[in-house]
Amino acid sequence: MQAVAQFQHRATQALYAYWNDVRAGRRAPRRLEIQPAQLGGLLLDTFILERTDRSTYLFRLAGTRVSNWLGADLRTRNFLSCWGEADRAMLERHLAAISELGRVGVFTGEGYLSDTAAPAGSRAAASFELIVLPLMHTGHAIDRLLCLLVPLDDRAADAHSPRRGLKLLAAEEIWPEGVSREPFMDPPPALNPNVRMARIVRQGRRQFRVYQGGRVGEAPQADAERP
């Protein structure tokens, strides 16, 4: 039975609904199927990660508010470096499961204000919700992650002020409808891709194995063999 998705922020719900529509029952949609024009205002809080190995998830694209929240230029930065050491280990396991099984991850946490950019009267920490959705790029592997990070109280004066680090408070797994809990693997290659298909032609007491192949318009080749 599939888990019912529960989200705290309307933006998280909206991105999940869009991703699920594009997915259309598959384990994950392709990266190029995600249309920025369809995301509208969600783009400000959205980012895409590239998985290069189990411990490395590089920022490839990041919305303006995400870049401001996490500070400086995020391009090629490892997403896990935004978290403390204890949280990195847990997130690494969750992100691996998202990439290898095709499930969805929803996380809540706190972002701590940067020492150099804290407005007067700011809170020490702001709660946020993060959703991580699997994507395929060119092959069959899930090597891109579509993410959205949004403050839960986005009306607060310091809601989008830069943060110096993130702390994980809770994690939830969501299994979209139709997604198997078995590990996802690329389809196995052909045992021998160079083997040609043949058909048997009989003439009297002799039979021929006829191979189709070669250039367009080329006559079929035949190998004679005795019955």
C-alpha positions as a Markdown table, in Angstrom:
| # | Residue | x | y | z |
|---|---|---|---|---|
| 1 | Met | 0.0 | 0.0 | 0.0 |
| 2 | Gln | 1.4 | 3.4 | -0.9 |
| 3 | Ala | 1.9 | 6.1 | 1.7 |
| 4 | Val | -0.2 | 9.2 | 1.7 |
| 5 | Ala | 1.8 | 12.3 | 1.1 |
| 6 | Gln | 1.6 | 14.8 | 4.0 |
| 7 | Phe | 3.1 | 18.2 | 3.5 |
| 8 | Gln | 3.3 | 21.2 | 5.7 |
| 9 | His | 3.8 | 23.9 | 3.0 |
| 10 | Arg | 1.6 | 24.5 | -0.1 |
| 11 | Ala | 4.7 | 24.9 | -2.3 |
| 12 | Thr | 5.9 | 21.4 | -1.4 |
| 13 | Gln | 2.5 | 20.0 | -2.2 |
| 14 | Ala | 2.4 | 21.8 | -5.5 |
| 15 | Leu | 5.8 | 20.6 | -6.7 |
| 16 | Tyr | 5.0 | 17.0 | -5.7 |
| 17 | Ala | 1.8 | 17.2 | -7.6 |
| 18 | Tyr | 3.5 | 18.6 | -10.7 |
| 19 | Trp | 6.3 | 16.0 | -10.6 |
| 20 | Asn | 3.8 | 13.2 | -10.1 |
| 21 | Asp | 1.8 | 14.3 | -13.1 |
| 22 | Val | 5.0 | 14.4 | -15.3 |
| 23 | Arg | 6.0 | 11.0 | -13.9 |
| 24 | Ala | 2.9 | 9.5 | -15.3 |
| 25 | Gly | 3.2 | 6.2 | -13.4 |
| 26 | Arg | 6.9 | 5.7 | -14.1 |
| 27 | Arg | 9.6 | 5.4 | -11.4 |
| 28 | Ala | 10.8 | 8.9 | -12.3 |
| 29 | Pro | 10.4 | 11.5 | -15.0 |
| 30 | Arg | 13.3 | 12.7 | -17.2 |
| 31 | Arg | 15.1 | 15.9 | -16.3 |
| 32 | Leu | 14.2 | 17.6 | -19.6 |
| 33 | Glu | 10.5 | 16.9 | -19.0 |
| 34 | Ile | 10.5 | 19.3 | -16.2 |
| 35 | Gln | 9.4 | 22.6 | -17.7 |
| 36 | Pro | 10.4 | 25.8 | -15.7 |
| 37 | Ala | 7.5 | 27.7 | -17.2 |
| 38 | Gln | 5.1 | 25.3 | -15.4 |
| 39 | Leu | 6.7 | 25.9 | -12.0 |
| 40 | Gly | 6.1 | 29.6 | -11.9 |
| 41 | Gly | 6.9 | 31.0 | -8.4 |
| 42 | Leu | 8.2 | 27.7 | -7.2 |
| 43 | Leu | 11.4 | 28.2 | -9.2 |
| 44 | Leu | 12.7 | 30.7 | -6.5 |
| 45 | Asp | 12.8 | 27.8 | -4.0 |
| 46 | Thr | 13.8 | 25.0 | -6.3 |
| 47 | Phe | 17.1 | 23.4 | -7.1 |
| 48 | Ile | 18.5 | 20.4 | -9.0 |
| 49 | Leu | 21.3 | 18.1 | -7.7 |
| 50 | Glu | 23.5 | 15.8 | -9.7 |
| 51 | Arg | 24.5 | 12.6 | -8.0 |
| 52 | Thr | 28.1 | 11.7 | -8.9 |
| 53 | Asp | 28.6 | 9.1 | -6.2 |
| 54 | Arg | 27.0 | 8.1 | -2.9 |
| 55 | Ser | 28.5 | 11.0 | -1.0 |
| 56 | Thr | 28.4 | 13.7 | -3.6 |
| 57 | Tyr | 25.3 | 15.6 | -4.8 |
| 58 | Leu | 26.3 | 18.7 | -6.7 |
| 59 | Phe | 24.1 | 21.8 | -7.2 |
| 60 | Arg | 23.4 | 22.2 | -10.9 |
| 61 | Leu | 20.6 | 24.8 | -10.8 |
| 62 | Ala | 19.3 | 26.8 | -7.9 |
| 63 | Gly | 16.5 | 29.4 | -7.5 |
| 64 | Thr | 17.2 | 32.9 | -6.2 |
| 65 | Arg | 15.8 | 32.3 | -2.7 |
| 66 | Val | 17.6 | 29.0 | -2.3 |
| 67 | Ser | 20.9 | 30.6 | -3.3 |
| 68 | Asn | 20.3 | 33.5 | -0.9 |
| 69 | Trp | 19.3 | 31.2 | 2.0 |
| 70 | Leu | 22.3 | 28.9 | 1.6 |
| 71 | Gly | 24.8 | 31.6 | 0.7 |
| 72 | Ala | 27.1 | 32.5 | -2.1 |
| 73 | Asp | 27.4 | 30.6 | -5.4 |
| 74 | Leu | 26.1 | 27.1 | -5.0 |
| 75 | Arg | 27.1 | 25.7 | -8.4 |
| 76 | Thr | 29.3 | 22.6 | -8.1 |
| 77 | Arg | 29.0 | 22.7 | -4.3 |
| 78 | Asn | 28.1 | 19.5 | -2.6 |
| 79 | Phe | 24.6 | 19.7 | -1.0 |
| 80 | Leu | 25.8 | 17.5 | 1.9 |
| 81 | Ser | 28.3 | 20.2 | 2.9 |
| 82 | Cys | 25.4 | 22.4 | 4.0 |
| 83 | Trp | 24.7 | 20.1 | 6.9 |
| 84 | Gly | 26.5 | 19.0 | 10.1 |
| 85 | Glu | 28.4 | 15.8 | 10.2 |
| 86 | Ala | 25.8 | 13.7 | 12.0 |
| 87 | Asp | 23.1 | 14.9 | 9.6 |
| 88 | Arg | 25.2 | 14.2 | 6.5 |
| 89 | Ala | 25.4 | 10.5 | 7.3 |
| 90 | Met | 21.6 | 10.2 | 7.7 |
| 91 | Leu | 20.9 | 12.3 | 4.6 |
| 92 | Glu | 23.4 | 10.2 | 2.6 |
| 93 | Arg | 21.3 | 7.1 | 3.3 |
| 94 | His | 18.1 | 8.8 | 2.4 |
| 95 | Leu | 19.4 | 10.3 | -0.8 |
| 96 | Ala | 20.8 | 6.9 | -1.8 |
| 97 | Ala | 17.4 | 5.3 | -1.3 |
| 98 | Ile | 15.8 | 8.1 | -3.4 |
| 99 | Ser | 18.3 | 7.5 | -6.2 |
| 100 | Glu | 18.3 | 3.7 | -6.1 |
| 101 | Leu | 14.7 | 3.0 | -5.3 |
| 102 | Gly | 12.8 | 5.9 | -6.8 |
| 103 | Arg | 11.0 | 6.9 | -3.6 |
| 104 | Val | 10.5 | 10.5 | -2.5 |
| 105 | Gly | 12.0 | 12.2 | 0.6 |
| 106 | Val | 10.4 | 14.9 | 2.7 |
| 107 | Phe | 12.5 | 16.5 | 5.5 |
| 108 | Thr | 12.0 | 19.2 | 8.1 |
| 109 | Gly | 14.8 | 21.1 | 9.7 |
| 110 | Glu | 16.2 | 24.4 | 10.9 |
| 111 | Gly | 18.4 | 26.9 | 9.2 |
| 112 | Tyr | 20.7 | 29.0 | 11.4 |
| 113 | Leu | 21.2 | 32.6 | 10.6 |
| 114 | Ser | 24.5 | 33.8 | 9.2 |
| 115 | Asp | 26.5 | 35.8 | 11.7 |
| 116 | Thr | 27.1 | 38.6 | 9.1 |
| 117 | Ala | 23.6 | 39.0 | 7.8 |
| 118 | Ala | 21.2 | 38.7 | 10.8 |
| 119 | Pro | 18.6 | 41.6 | 10.9 |
| 120 | Ala | 17.9 | 43.1 | 14.2 |
| 121 | Gly | 15.4 | 41.0 | 16.2 |
| 122 | Ser | 16.0 | 37.9 | 14.1 |
| 123 | Arg | 15.4 | 34.4 | 15.5 |
| 124 | Ala | 18.4 | 32.1 | 15.9 |
| 125 | Ala | 16.8 | 29.5 | 13.7 |
| 126 | Ala | 14.0 | 29.2 | 11.1 |
| 127 | Ser | 12.1 | 25.9 | 10.3 |
| 128 | Phe | 11.9 | 24.7 | 6.8 |
| 129 | Glu | 10.5 | 21.9 | 4.7 |
| 130 | Leu | 12.6 | 20.1 | 2.0 |
| 131 | Ile | 11.3 | 17.7 | -0.6 |
| 132 | Val | 13.6 | 15.6 | -2.8 |
| 133 | Leu | 12.2 | 14.0 | -6.0 |
| 134 | Pro | 14.0 | 11.6 | -8.3 |
| 135 | Leu | 14.8 | 12.4 | -11.9 |
| 136 | Met | 16.5 | 10.6 | -14.8 |
| 137 | His | 18.8 | 12.5 | -17.1 |
| 138 | Thr | 19.8 | 10.6 | -20.2 |
| 139 | Gly | 20.1 | 6.9 | -19.2 |
| 140 | His | 18.0 | 4.7 | -17.0 |
| 141 | Ala | 19.7 | 5.6 | -13.7 |
| 142 | Ile | 18.3 | 8.2 | -11.3 |
| 143 | Asp | 21.2 | 10.7 | -11.3 |
| 144 | Arg | 19.3 | 14.0 | -10.8 |
| 145 | Leu | 17.2 | 15.1 | -7.9 |
| 146 | Leu | 14.6 | 17.9 | -8.1 |
| 147 | Cys | 14.4 | 19.6 | -4.7 |
| 148 | Leu | 12.5 | 22.4 | -3.0 |
| 149 | Leu | 13.5 | 24.1 | 0.2 |
| 150 | Val | 11.0 | 26.5 | 1.7 |
| 151 | Pro | 10.7 | 28.2 | 5.1 |
| 152 | Leu | 7.6 | 27.1 | 7.0 |
| 153 | Asp | 7.0 | 30.6 | 8.2 |
| 154 | Asp | 7.7 | 32.4 | 5.0 |
| 155 | Arg | 5.9 | 35.6 | 6.2 |
| 156 | Ala | 8.5 | 36.3 | 8.9 |
| 157 | Ala | 10.8 | 39.3 | 8.3 |
| 158 | Asp | 13.9 | 37.1 | 8.4 |
| 159 | Ala | 12.4 | 34.1 | 6.5 |
| 160 | His | 14.8 | 34.3 | 3.6 |
| 161 | Ser | 17.8 | 35.7 | 5.4 |
| 162 | Pro | 21.1 | 33.8 | 4.7 |
| 163 | Arg | 21.8 | 30.8 | 6.8 |
| 164 | Arg | 25.1 | 29.5 | 7.9 |
| 165 | Gly | 24.0 | 25.9 | 8.2 |
| 166 | Leu | 21.1 | 23.4 | 8.2 |
| 167 | Lys | 20.0 | 21.0 | 10.9 |
| 168 | Leu | 17.8 | 18.0 | 10.2 |
| 169 | Leu | 14.9 | 17.4 | 12.6 |
| 170 | Ala | 12.7 | 14.8 | 10.8 |
| 171 | Ala | 12.6 | 12.7 | 7.7 |
| 172 | Glu | 9.7 | 10.9 | 5.9 |
| 173 | Glu | 9.7 | 8.6 | 3.0 |
| 174 | Ile | 6.9 | 8.6 | 0.4 |
| 175 | Trp | 6.3 | 5.8 | -2.1 |
| 176 | Pro | 4.5 | 7.2 | -5.1 |
| 177 | Glu | 1.8 | 5.0 | -6.6 |
| 178 | Gly | 3.2 | 2.3 | -8.9 |
| 179 | Val | 6.8 | 2.5 | -7.6 |
| 180 | Ser | 8.2 | -0.9 | -6.5 |
| 181 | Arg | 10.3 | -1.2 | -3.4 |
| 182 | Glu | 12.8 | -3.4 | -5.2 |
| 183 | Pro | 16.1 | -1.8 | -6.3 |
| 184 | Phe | 16.0 | -0.2 | -9.7 |
| 185 | Met | 18.5 | -1.6 | -12.2 |
| 186 | Asp | 19.3 | -0.8 | -15.8 |
| 187 | Pro | 17.9 | -3.4 | -18.2 |
| 188 | Pro | 20.5 | -6.2 | -18.8 |
| 189 | Pro | 22.4 | -5.9 | -22.1 |
| 190 | Ala | 22.0 | -8.5 | -24.9 |
| 191 | Leu | 24.1 | -11.6 | -24.3 |
| 192 | Asn | 25.7 | -11.0 | -27.7 |
| 193 | Pro | 24.6 | -7.9 | -29.6 |
| 194 | Asn | 26.5 | -9.1 | -32.7 |
| 195 | Val | 24.5 | -12.4 | -33.2 |
| 196 | Arg | 22.3 | -12.2 | -36.3 |
| 197 | Met | 18.8 | -13.5 | -36.4 |
| 198 | Ala | 18.3 | -16.4 | -38.9 |
| 199 | Arg | 15.4 | -18.3 | -40.5 |
| 200 | Ile | 15.5 | -21.9 | -41.8 |
| 201 | Val | 14.7 | -22.5 | -45.6 |
| 202 | Arg | 14.4 | -26.1 | -46.9 |
| 203 | Gln | 14.9 | -27.1 | -50.5 |
| 204 | Gly | 14.4 | -30.8 | -51.0 |
| 205 | Arg | 16.8 | -32.6 | -48.6 |
| 206 | Arg | 18.9 | -29.6 | -48.0 |
| 207 | Gln | 18.2 | -26.7 | -45.7 |
| 208 | Phe | 19.6 | -23.2 | -45.4 |
| 209 | Arg | 20.0 | -20.9 | -42.5 |
| 210 | Val | 19.3 | -17.4 | -44.0 |
| 211 | Tyr | 20.6 | -14.3 | -42.2 |
| 212 | Gln | 19.0 | -10.9 | -42.6 |
| 213 | Gly | 21.4 | -8.1 | -42.4 |
| 214 | Gly | 23.9 | -5.9 | -44.1 |
| 215 | Arg | 23.1 | -2.8 | -46.2 |
| 216 | Val | 19.7 | -1.8 | -47.3 |
| 217 | Gly | 18.9 | -3.7 | -50.5 |
| 218 | Glu | 21.6 | -6.3 | -49.9 |
| 219 | Ala | 20.5 | -9.9 | -50.7 |
| 220 | Pro | 20.1 | -12.2 | -47.7 |
| 221 | Gln | 23.2 | -14.4 | -47.0 |
| 222 | Ala | 22.7 | -18.1 | -46.8 |
| 223 | Asp | 24.8 | -20.8 | -45.1 |
| 224 | Ala | 24.1 | -24.4 | -46.3 |
| 225 | Glu | 23.9 | -27.2 | -43.9 |
| 226 | Arg | 22.8 | -30.8 | -44.1 |
| 227 | Pro | 19.7 | -32.0 | -42.4 |
